[in-house]
Amino acid sequence: PSAPPRRVEVDNVNSTALRVSWKPPLQQKQHGQIRGYQVVYSRLENGEPRGQPVILDITLPEAQ
């Protein structure tokens, strides 16, 4: 896609978990079928990233 996801929202679930949600880019910016997303995150300690970032691949159920 030529644009990022829209309306990215993050909600605290508890002290160690977040819920992240988003909408896909606008249709005219997708340039094909979006089959999934990658979420990259790092654990923070005292406001600083700790360790290597974690990459989570999320495949959409309707992707072929």
C-alpha positions, 0 to 999 in steps of 0.5 A: 500500500502507499499509505499506512493503516488508518485510525490506529488505536491502543487500549490498555488491557492490564499492566502487561497487555495492550489491545491494538486496532486499526482500519486498512488504508483507503481503498485507492491507496491499497494497490492490491489485496492486503493479506496481513500486517506486521506489528513491531513492539518493544518492552520498555523499562524506565521509558527505554526500549529493552531487548530486541523488538518483537515482530508479530505477523497478523494474517487476515482470515480472508487472505489466500 
